[in-house]
Amino acid sequence: MSEAAAEPEPTPAEPVSPEVRAMREALDRGDHQQARAMAAALSASDDPALKLEGETMSARFHRDPWIDAVFVCTGLLMLFLAVHYLGHR
């Protein structure tokens, strides 16, 4: 048996709408603001497939409250240490 016959055939890619393709290209370019805006527009779509794609992309941009809490606590700690250091010169 030849090696070419043993290789699995590639599965055909599912067709992607132009809106979803444009949103993914914006994300690949690093244009997160445009990708987020396009995701919001797709989430409001009546088409269930487009709505799912939009909601999936919007979930990627969801801010984690734990990360925000860590940033705030770190900033407060830095402020406390700076005031403490400068107050005891």
MARTI-287468 format. One record per atom (N, C-alpha, C): residue number from 1; residue in three letters; chain; atom name; y negated, x, z. Coordinates in Angstrom, 1 decimal, always signed. Example, Ala and Ser with C-alpha at 12.3 -4.5 7.8 and 13.67 -1.06 7.14 Angstrom:
BEGIN
+------+------+-------+------+--------+--------+--------+
| resi | resn | chain | name |      y |      x |      z |
+------+------+-------+------+--------+--------+--------+
|    1 |  ALA |     A |    N |   +5.7 |  +13.2 |   +7.8 |
|    1 |  ALA |     A |   CA |   +4.5 |  +12.3 |   +7.8 |
|    1 |  ALA |     A |    C |   +3.3 |  +13.2 |   +7.8 |
|    2 |  SER |     A |    N |   +2.2 |  +12.8 |   +7.1 |
|    2 |  SER |     A |   CA |   +1.1 |  +13.7 |   +7.1 |
|    2 |  SER |     A |    C |   +0.0 |  +12.9 |   +7.9 |
+------+------+-------+------+--------+--------+--------+
END
This chain:
BEGIN
+------+------+-------+------+--------+--------+--------+
| resi | resn | chain | name |      y |      x |      z |
+------+------+-------+------+--------+--------+--------+
|    1 |  MET |     A |    N |   +1.2 |   +0.9 |   +0.0 |
|    1 |  MET |     A |   CA |   +0.0 |   +0.0 |   +0.0 |
|    1 |  MET |     A |    C |   -1.2 |   +0.9 |   +0.0 |
|    2 |  SER |     A |    N |   -2.2 |   +0.6 |   -0.8 |
|    2 |  SER |     A |   CA |   -3.4 |   +1.4 |   -0.9 |
|    2 |  SER |     A |    C |   -4.3 |   +1.1 |   +0.2 |
|    3 |  GLU |     A |    N |   -5.2 |   +2.1 |   +0.5 |
|    3 |  GLU |     A |   CA |   -6.2 |   +1.9 |   +1.6 |
|    3 |  GLU |     A |    C |   -7.2 |   +0.9 |   +1.3 |
|    4 |  ALA |     A |    N |   -7.5 |   +0.7 |   +0.0 |
|    4 |  ALA |     A |   CA |   -8.5 |   -0.3 |   -0.4 |
|    4 |  ALA |     A |    C |   -8.0 |   -1.7 |   -0.1 |
|    5 |  ALA |     A |    N |   -6.7 |   -1.9 |   -0.2 |
|    5 |  ALA |     A |   CA |   -6.2 |   -3.3 |   +0.1 |
|    5 |  ALA |     A |    C |   -6.1 |   -3.5 |   +1.6 |
|    6 |  ALA |     A |    N |   -6.0 |   -2.5 |   +2.4 |
|    6 |  ALA |     A |   CA |   -5.9 |   -2.7 |   +3.8 |
|    6 |  ALA |     A |    C |   -7.3 |   -3.0 |   +4.5 |
|    7 |  GLU |     A |    N |   -8.4 |   -2.7 |   +3.8 |
|    7 |  GLU |     A |   CA |   -9.7 |   -2.9 |   +4.4 |
|    7 |  GLU |     A |    C |  -10.0 |   -4.4 |   +4.4 |
|    8 |  PRO |     A |    N |  -10.5 |   -4.9 |   +5.5 |
|    8 |  PRO |     A |   CA |  -10.8 |   -6.3 |   +5.6 |
|    8 |  PRO |     A |    C |  -12.1 |   -6.6 |   +4.7 |
|    9 |  GLU |     A |    N |  -12.0 |   -7.8 |   +4.1 |
|    9 |  GLU |     A |   CA |  -13.1 |   -8.2 |   +3.3 |
|    9 |  GLU |     A |    C |  -14.3 |   -8.5 |   +4.1 |
|   10 |  PRO |     A |    N |  -15.5 |   -8.1 |   +3.7 |
|   10 |  PRO |     A |   CA |  -16.7 |   -8.5 |   +4.5 |
|   10 |  PRO |     A |    C |  -17.0 |  -10.0 |   +4.5 |
|   11 |  THR |     A |    N |  -17.4 |  -10.5 |   +5.6 |
|   11 |  THR |     A |   CA |  -17.6 |  -11.9 |   +5.6 |
|   11 |  THR |     A |    C |  -19.0 |  -12.2 |   +5.1 |
|   12 |  PRO |     A |    N |  -19.2 |  -13.2 |   +4.3 |
|   12 |  PRO |     A |   CA |  -20.5 |  -13.5 |   +3.7 |
|   12 |  PRO |     A |    C |  -21.5 |  -13.8 |   +4.8 |
|   13 |  ALA |     A |    N |  -22.7 |  -13.3 |   +4.7 |
|   13 |  ALA |     A |   CA |  -23.7 |  -13.6 |   +5.7 |
|   13 |  ALA |     A |    C |  -24.2 |  -15.0 |   +5.5 |
|   14 |  GLU |     A |    N |  -24.5 |  -15.6 |   +6.7 |
|   14 |  GLU |     A |   CA |  -24.9 |  -17.0 |   +6.7 |
|   14 |  GLU |     A |    C |  -26.4 |  -17.0 |   +6.1 |
|   15 |  PRO |     A |    N |  -26.7 |  -18.1 |   +5.4 |
|   15 |  PRO |     A |   CA |  -28.0 |  -18.2 |   +4.8 |
|   15 |  PRO |     A |    C |  -29.0 |  -18.4 |   +5.9 |
|   16 |  VAL |     A |    N |  -30.1 |  -17.6 |   +5.9 |
|   16 |  VAL |     A |   CA |  -31.2 |  -17.7 |   +6.9 |
|   16 |  VAL |     A |    C |  -32.4 |  -18.2 |   +6.2 |
|   17 |  SER |     A |    N |  -33.1 |  -19.2 |   +6.9 |
|   17 |  SER |     A |   CA |  -34.3 |  -19.8 |   +6.3 |
|   17 |  SER |     A |    C |  -35.4 |  -18.7 |   +6.3 |
|   18 |  PRO |     A |    N |  -36.4 |  -18.9 |   +5.4 |
|   18 |  PRO |     A |   CA |  -37.5 |  -17.9 |   +5.3 |
|   18 |  PRO |     A |    C |  -38.3 |  -17.8 |   +6.5 |
|   19 |  GLU |     A |    N |  -38.4 |  -18.9 |   +7.3 |
|   19 |  GLU |     A |   CA |  -39.2 |  -18.8 |   +8.5 |
|   19 |  GLU |     A |    C |  -38.5 |  -17.9 |   +9.6 |
|   20 |  VAL |     A |    N |  -37.2 |  -18.1 |   +9.7 |
|   20 |  VAL |     A |   CA |  -36.4 |  -17.3 |  +10.6 |
|   20 |  VAL |     A |    C |  -36.4 |  -15.8 |  +10.2 |
|   21 |  ARG |     A |    N |  -36.3 |  -15.6 |   +8.9 |
|   21 |  ARG |     A |   CA |  -36.3 |  -14.2 |   +8.4 |
|   21 |  ARG |     A |    C |  -37.7 |  -13.6 |   +8.7 |
|   22 |  ALA |     A |    N |  -38.8 |  -14.3 |   +8.5 |
|   22 |  ALA |     A |   CA |  -40.1 |  -13.8 |   +8.7 |
|   22 |  ALA |     A |    C |  -40.3 |  -13.5 |  +10.2 |
|   23 |  MET |     A |    N |  -39.8 |  -14.3 |  +11.1 |
|   23 |  MET |     A |   CA |  -39.9 |  -14.1 |  +12.5 |
|   23 |  MET |     A |    C |  -39.1 |  -12.8 |  +12.9 |
|   24 |  ARG |     A |    N |  -37.9 |  -12.7 |  +12.4 |
|   24 |  ARG |     A |   CA |  -37.1 |  -11.5 |  +12.7 |
|   24 |  ARG |     A |    C |  -37.8 |  -10.2 |  +12.1 |
|   25 |  GLU |     A |    N |  -38.4 |  -10.3 |  +10.9 |
|   25 |  GLU |     A |   CA |  -39.1 |   -9.1 |  +10.4 |
|   25 |  GLU |     A |    C |  -40.3 |   -8.8 |  +11.2 |
|   26 |  ALA |     A |    N |  -41.0 |   -9.8 |  +11.7 |
|   26 |  ALA |     A |   CA |  -42.1 |   -9.5 |  +12.6 |
|   26 |  ALA |     A |    C |  -41.7 |   -8.8 |  +13.8 |
|   27 |  LEU |     A |    N |  -40.6 |   -9.2 |  +14.4 |
|   27 |  LEU |     A |   CA |  -40.1 |   -8.5 |  +15.6 |
|   27 |  LEU |     A |    C |  -39.6 |   -7.1 |  +15.3 |
|   28 |  ASP |     A |    N |  -39.0 |   -6.9 |  +14.1 |
|   28 |  ASP |     A |   CA |  -38.5 |   -5.6 |  +13.7 |
|   28 |  ASP |     A |    C |  -39.7 |   -4.7 |  +13.5 |
|   29 |  ARG |     A |    N |  -40.8 |   -5.2 |  +13.0 |
|   29 |  ARG |     A |   CA |  -42.0 |   -4.4 |  +12.8 |
|   29 |  ARG |     A |    C |  -42.7 |   -4.0 |  +14.1 |
|   30 |  GLY |     A |    N |  -42.4 |   -4.8 |  +15.1 |
|   30 |  GLY |     A |   CA |  -43.0 |   -4.5 |  +16.4 |
|   30 |  GLY |     A |    C |  -44.2 |   -5.5 |  +16.6 |
|   31 |  ASP |     A |    N |  -44.4 |   -6.4 |  +15.8 |
|   31 |  ASP |     A |   CA |  -45.5 |   -7.4 |  +15.9 |
|   31 |  ASP |     A |    C |  -45.0 |   -8.5 |  +16.8 |
|   32 |  HIS |     A |    N |  -45.0 |   -8.3 |  +18.1 |
|   32 |  HIS |     A |   CA |  -44.5 |   -9.3 |  +19.1 |
|   32 |  HIS |     A |    C |  -45.3 |  -10.5 |  +19.2 |
|   33 |  GLN |     A |    N |  -46.6 |  -10.4 |  +19.0 |
|   33 |  GLN |     A |   CA |  -47.5 |  -11.5 |  +19.1 |
|   33 |  GLN |     A |    C |  -47.2 |  -12.5 |  +17.9 |
|   34 |  GLN |     A |    N |  -47.0 |  -12.0 |  +16.7 |
|   34 |  GLN |     A |   CA |  -46.7 |  -12.9 |  +15.6 |
|   34 |  GLN |     A |    C |  -45.3 |  -13.5 |  +15.8 |
|   35 |  ALA |     A |    N |  -44.3 |  -12.7 |  +16.3 |
|   35 |  ALA |     A |   CA |  -43.0 |  -13.2 |  +16.5 |
|   35 |  ALA |     A |    C |  -43.0 |  -14.3 |  +17.5 |
|   36 |  ARG |     A |    N |  -43.8 |  -14.1 |  +18.6 |
|   36 |  ARG |     A |   CA |  -43.8 |  -15.1 |  +19.6 |
|   36 |  ARG |     A |    C |  -44.5 |  -16.4 |  +19.1 |
|   37 |  ALA |     A |    N |  -45.5 |  -16.3 |  +18.3 |
|   37 |  ALA |     A |   CA |  -46.2 |  -17.4 |  +17.7 |
|   37 |  ALA |     A |    C |  -45.2 |  -18.2 |  +16.8 |
|   38 |  MET |     A |    N |  -44.5 |  -17.4 |  +16.0 |
|   38 |  MET |     A |   CA |  -43.5 |  -18.0 |  +15.0 |
|   38 |  MET |     A |    C |  -42.4 |  -18.7 |  +15.8 |
|   39 |  ALA |     A |    N |  -42.0 |  -18.1 |  +16.9 |
|   39 |  ALA |     A |   CA |  -40.9 |  -18.7 |  +17.7 |
|   39 |  ALA |     A |    C |  -41.4 |  -20.0 |  +18.3 |
|   40 |  ALA |     A |    N |  -42.6 |  -20.1 |  +18.8 |
|   40 |  ALA |     A |   CA |  -43.2 |  -21.3 |  +19.3 |
|   40 |  ALA |     A |    C |  -43.2 |  -22.4 |  +18.2 |
|   41 |  ALA |     A |    N |  -43.6 |  -22.0 |  +17.0 |
|   41 |  ALA |     A |   CA |  -43.7 |  -23.0 |  +15.9 |
|   41 |  ALA |     A |    C |  -42.3 |  -23.5 |  +15.5 |
|   42 |  LEU |     A |    N |  -41.3 |  -22.6 |  +15.5 |
|   42 |  LEU |     A |   CA |  -39.9 |  -23.0 |  +15.2 |
|   42 |  LEU |     A |    C |  -39.4 |  -23.8 |  +16.3 |
|   43 |  SER |     A |    N |  -39.7 |  -23.6 |  +17.6 |
|   43 |  SER |     A |   CA |  -39.2 |  -24.4 |  +18.7 |
|   43 |  SER |     A |    C |  -39.7 |  -25.8 |  +18.6 |
|   44 |  ALA |     A |    N |  -40.8 |  -26.1 |  +18.0 |
|   44 |  ALA |     A |   CA |  -41.4 |  -27.4 |  +17.8 |
|   44 |  ALA |     A |    C |  -40.9 |  -28.1 |  +16.5 |
|   45 |  SER |     A |    N |  -40.0 |  -27.4 |  +15.8 |
|   45 |  SER |     A |   CA |  -39.5 |  -28.0 |  +14.6 |
|   45 |  SER |     A |    C |  -38.5 |  -29.1 |  +14.8 |
|   46 |  ASP |     A |    N |  -38.4 |  -30.0 |  +13.8 |
|   46 |  ASP |     A |   CA |  -37.4 |  -31.1 |  +13.9 |
|   46 |  ASP |     A |    C |  -36.0 |  -30.7 |  +13.5 |
|   47 |  ASP |     A |    N |  -35.9 |  -29.6 |  +12.8 |
|   47 |  ASP |     A |   CA |  -34.6 |  -29.1 |  +12.4 |
|   47 |  ASP |     A |    C |  -33.9 |  -28.5 |  +13.5 |
|   48 |  PRO |     A |    N |  -32.7 |  -28.9 |  +13.9 |
|   48 |  PRO |     A |   CA |  -32.0 |  -28.4 |  +15.1 |
|   48 |  PRO |     A |    C |  -31.7 |  -26.9 |  +15.0 |
|   49 |  ALA |     A |    N |  -31.4 |  -26.4 |  +13.8 |
|   49 |  ALA |     A |   CA |  -31.1 |  -25.0 |  +13.6 |
|   49 |  ALA |     A |    C |  -32.3 |  -24.1 |  +13.8 |
|   50 |  LEU |     A |    N |  -33.4 |  -24.6 |  +13.2 |
|   50 |  LEU |     A |   CA |  -34.7 |  -23.8 |  +13.4 |
|   50 |  LEU |     A |    C |  -35.2 |  -23.9 |  +14.8 |
|   51 |  LYS |     A |    N |  -35.0 |  -25.0 |  +15.5 |
|   51 |  LYS |     A |   CA |  -35.4 |  -25.2 |  +16.9 |
|   51 |  LYS |     A |    C |  -34.6 |  -24.2 |  +17.8 |
|   52 |  LEU |     A |    N |  -33.3 |  -24.1 |  +17.5 |
|   52 |  LEU |     A |   CA |  -32.4 |  -23.2 |  +18.3 |
|   52 |  LEU |     A |    C |  -32.8 |  -21.8 |  +18.1 |
|   53 |  GLU |     A |    N |  -33.1 |  -21.4 |  +16.8 |
|   53 |  GLU |     A |   CA |  -33.6 |  -20.0 |  +16.6 |
|   53 |  GLU |     A |    C |  -34.9 |  -19.7 |  +17.3 |
|   54 |  GLY |     A |    N |  -35.8 |  -20.7 |  +17.3 |
|   54 |  GLY |     A |   CA |  -37.1 |  -20.5 |  +17.9 |
|   54 |  GLY |     A |    C |  -37.0 |  -20.4 |  +19.5 |
|   55 |  GLU |     A |    N |  -36.1 |  -21.3 |  +20.0 |
|   55 |  GLU |     A |   CA |  -35.9 |  -21.2 |  +21.5 |
|   55 |  GLU |     A |    C |  -35.2 |  -19.9 |  +21.9 |
|   56 |  THR |     A |    N |  -34.3 |  -19.4 |  +21.0 |
|   56 |  THR |     A |   CA |  -33.6 |  -18.2 |  +21.3 |
|   56 |  THR |     A |    C |  -34.6 |  -17.0 |  +21.3 |
|   57 |  MET |     A |    N |  -35.5 |  -17.0 |  +20.3 |
|   57 |  MET |     A |   CA |  -36.5 |  -15.9 |  +20.3 |
|   57 |  MET |     A |    C |  -37.4 |  -16.1 |  +21.4 |
|   58 |  SER |     A |    N |  -37.8 |  -17.3 |  +21.8 |
|   58 |  SER |     A |   CA |  -38.8 |  -17.5 |  +22.9 |
|   58 |  SER |     A |    C |  -38.1 |  -17.0 |  +24.2 |
|   59 |  ALA |     A |    N |  -36.8 |  -17.1 |  +24.4 |
|   59 |  ALA |     A |   CA |  -36.2 |  -16.7 |  +25.6 |
|   59 |  ALA |     A |    C |  -36.2 |  -15.2 |  +25.7 |
|   60 |  ARG |     A |    N |  -36.3 |  -14.5 |  +24.6 |
|   60 |  ARG |     A |   CA |  -36.4 |  -13.0 |  +24.6 |
|   60 |  ARG |     A |    C |  -37.7 |  -12.5 |  +25.2 |
|   61 |  PHE |     A |    N |  -38.7 |  -13.3 |  +25.0 |
|   61 |  PHE |     A |   CA |  -40.1 |  -13.0 |  +25.5 |
|   61 |  PHE |     A |    C |  -40.4 |  -13.6 |  +26.9 |
|   62 |  HIS |     A |    N |  -39.4 |  -14.2 |  +27.5 |
|   62 |  HIS |     A |   CA |  -39.6 |  -14.8 |  +28.8 |
|   62 |  HIS |     A |    C |  -39.8 |  -13.7 |  +29.9 |
|   63 |  ARG |     A |    N |  -40.9 |  -13.8 |  +30.7 |
|   63 |  ARG |     A |   CA |  -41.2 |  -12.8 |  +31.7 |
|   63 |  ARG |     A |    C |  -40.4 |  -13.1 |  +32.9 |
|   64 |  ASP |     A |    N |  -39.8 |  -12.0 |  +33.4 |
|   64 |  ASP |     A |   CA |  -39.0 |  -12.1 |  +34.6 |
|   64 |  ASP |     A |    C |  -39.9 |  -12.0 |  +35.9 |
|   65 |  PRO |     A |    N |  -39.8 |  -13.0 |  +36.8 |
|   65 |  PRO |     A |   CA |  -40.7 |  -13.0 |  +37.9 |
|   65 |  PRO |     A |    C |  -40.4 |  -11.8 |  +38.9 |
|   66 |  TRP |     A |    N |  -39.1 |  -11.3 |  +38.9 |
|   66 |  TRP |     A |   CA |  -38.8 |  -10.2 |  +39.7 |
|   66 |  TRP |     A |    C |  -39.5 |   -8.9 |  +39.3 |
|   67 |  ILE |     A |    N |  -39.6 |   -8.8 |  +38.0 |
|   67 |  ILE |     A |   CA |  -40.4 |   -7.6 |  +37.5 |
|   67 |  ILE |     A |    C |  -41.8 |   -7.7 |  +37.8 |
|   68 |  ASP |     A |    N |  -42.4 |   -8.9 |  +37.7 |
|   68 |  ASP |     A |   CA |  -43.8 |   -9.0 |  +38.1 |
|   68 |  ASP |     A |    C |  -44.0 |   -8.7 |  +39.6 |
|   69 |  ALA |     A |    N |  -43.1 |   -9.2 |  +40.4 |
|   69 |  ALA |     A |   CA |  -43.1 |   -8.9 |  +41.9 |
|   69 |  ALA |     A |    C |  -43.1 |   -7.4 |  +42.2 |
|   70 |  VAL |     A |    N |  -42.2 |   -6.7 |  +41.5 |
|   70 |  VAL |     A |   CA |  -42.1 |   -5.3 |  +41.7 |
|   70 |  VAL |     A |    C |  -43.4 |   -4.6 |  +41.3 |
|   71 |  PHE |     A |    N |  -44.0 |   -5.0 |  +40.2 |
|   71 |  PHE |     A |   CA |  -45.3 |   -4.4 |  +39.8 |
|   71 |  PHE |     A |    C |  -46.4 |   -4.7 |  +40.8 |
|   72 |  VAL |     A |    N |  -46.4 |   -5.9 |  +41.3 |
|   72 |  VAL |     A |   CA |  -47.5 |   -6.2 |  +42.3 |
|   72 |  VAL |     A |    C |  -47.2 |   -5.4 |  +43.6 |
|   73 |  CYS |     A |    N |  -46.0 |   -5.3 |  +44.1 |
|   73 |  CYS |     A |   CA |  -45.7 |   -4.6 |  +45.3 |
|   73 |  CYS |     A |    C |  -46.0 |   -3.1 |  +45.1 |
|   74 |  THR |     A |    N |  -45.7 |   -2.5 |  +44.0 |
|   74 |  THR |     A |   CA |  -46.0 |   -1.1 |  +43.7 |
|   74 |  THR |     A |    C |  -47.5 |   -0.9 |  +43.7 |
|   75 |  GLY |     A |    N |  -48.2 |   -1.8 |  +43.1 |
|   75 |  GLY |     A |   CA |  -49.7 |   -1.6 |  +43.0 |
|   75 |  GLY |     A |    C |  -50.3 |   -1.7 |  +44.4 |
|   76 |  LEU |     A |    N |  -49.8 |   -2.6 |  +45.2 |
|   76 |  LEU |     A |   CA |  -50.3 |   -2.8 |  +46.6 |
|   76 |  LEU |     A |    C |  -49.9 |   -1.5 |  +47.4 |
|   77 |  LEU |     A |    N |  -48.7 |   -1.0 |  +47.2 |
|   77 |  LEU |     A |   CA |  -48.3 |   +0.2 |  +47.9 |
|   77 |  LEU |     A |    C |  -49.2 |   +1.4 |  +47.5 |
|   78 |  MET |     A |    N |  -49.5 |   +1.5 |  +46.3 |
|   78 |  MET |     A |   CA |  -50.4 |   +2.6 |  +45.8 |
|   78 |  MET |     A |    C |  -51.8 |   +2.4 |  +46.4 |
|   79 |  LEU |     A |    N |  -52.3 |   +1.2 |  +46.4 |
|   79 |  LEU |     A |   CA |  -53.6 |   +1.0 |  +47.0 |
|   79 |  LEU |     A |    C |  -53.6 |   +1.3 |  +48.5 |
|   80 |  PHE |     A |    N |  -52.6 |   +0.9 |  +49.2 |
|   80 |  PHE |     A |   CA |  -52.5 |   +1.2 |  +50.6 |
|   80 |  PHE |     A |    C |  -52.5 |   +2.7 |  +50.9 |
|   81 |  LEU |     A |    N |  -51.7 |   +3.4 |  +50.1 |
|   81 |  LEU |     A |   CA |  -51.6 |   +4.8 |  +50.3 |
|   81 |  LEU |     A |    C |  -52.9 |   +5.5 |  +49.9 |
|   82 |  ALA |     A |    N |  -53.6 |   +5.1 |  +48.9 |
|   82 |  ALA |     A |   CA |  -54.9 |   +5.7 |  +48.5 |
|   82 |  ALA |     A |    C |  -55.9 |   +5.4 |  +49.6 |
|   83 |  VAL |     A |    N |  -56.0 |   +4.2 |  +50.1 |
|   83 |  VAL |     A |   CA |  -57.0 |   +3.9 |  +51.2 |
|   83 |  VAL |     A |    C |  -56.6 |   +4.7 |  +52.4 |
|   84 |  HIS |     A |    N |  -55.4 |   +4.8 |  +52.8 |
|   84 |  HIS |     A |   CA |  -54.9 |   +5.5 |  +53.9 |
|   84 |  HIS |     A |    C |  -55.2 |   +7.0 |  +53.8 |
|   85 |  TYR |     A |    N |  -55.0 |   +7.5 |  +52.7 |
|   85 |  TYR |     A |   CA |  -55.2 |   +9.0 |  +52.5 |
|   85 |  TYR |     A |    C |  -56.7 |   +9.2 |  +52.5 |
|   86 |  LEU |     A |    N |  -57.5 |   +8.4 |  +51.8 |
|   86 |  LEU |     A |   CA |  -59.0 |   +8.7 |  +51.7 |
|   86 |  LEU |     A |    C |  -59.7 |   +8.3 |  +53.1 |
|   87 |  GLY |     A |    N |  -59.1 |   +7.5 |  +53.9 |
|   87 |  GLY |     A |   CA |  -59.7 |   +7.1 |  +55.2 |
|   87 |  GLY |     A |    C |  -59.4 |   +8.2 |  +56.2 |
|   88 |  HIS |     A |    N |  -58.5 |   +9.1 |  +56.0 |
|   88 |  HIS |     A |   CA |  -58.2 |  +10.1 |  +57.1 |
|   88 |  HIS |     A |    C |  -58.5 |  +11.5 |  +56.7 |
|   89 |  ARG |     A |    N |  -59.6 |  +11.7 |  +55.9 |
|   89 |  ARG |     A |   CA |  -60.0 |  +13.0 |  +55.5 |
|   89 |  ARG |     A |    C |  -60.7 |  +13.7 |  +56.6 |
+------+------+-------+------+--------+--------+--------+
END
